[in-house]
Amino acid sequence: MGGYLLIAVGLINLRYQTGHNEVLSHSLSIIIPGALLLALTWISGAQQFLKSRIGKILTIVIGLGLLGFAVIN
């Protein structure tokens, strides 16, 4: 769900900040990690990592950081 959230927030960011400098690069910096996270759920080795405690913590920290980046910019 975190991957979907990052993709959605990135697309919303792209739409509402149209006309600002570097909006595409800012939005893609949110969308691409979300898409990568979503893609990792289809790889069995990555699934095991995402299910681990460190994988969950890392994913949450990176996701919250990207959401904060989206809101601040």
Secondary structure, 3 states (H helix, E strand, C coil): CHHHHHHHHHHHHHHHCCCCCCHHHHHHHHHHHHHHHHHHCCCHHHHHHHHCHHHHHHHHHHHHHHHHHHHHC
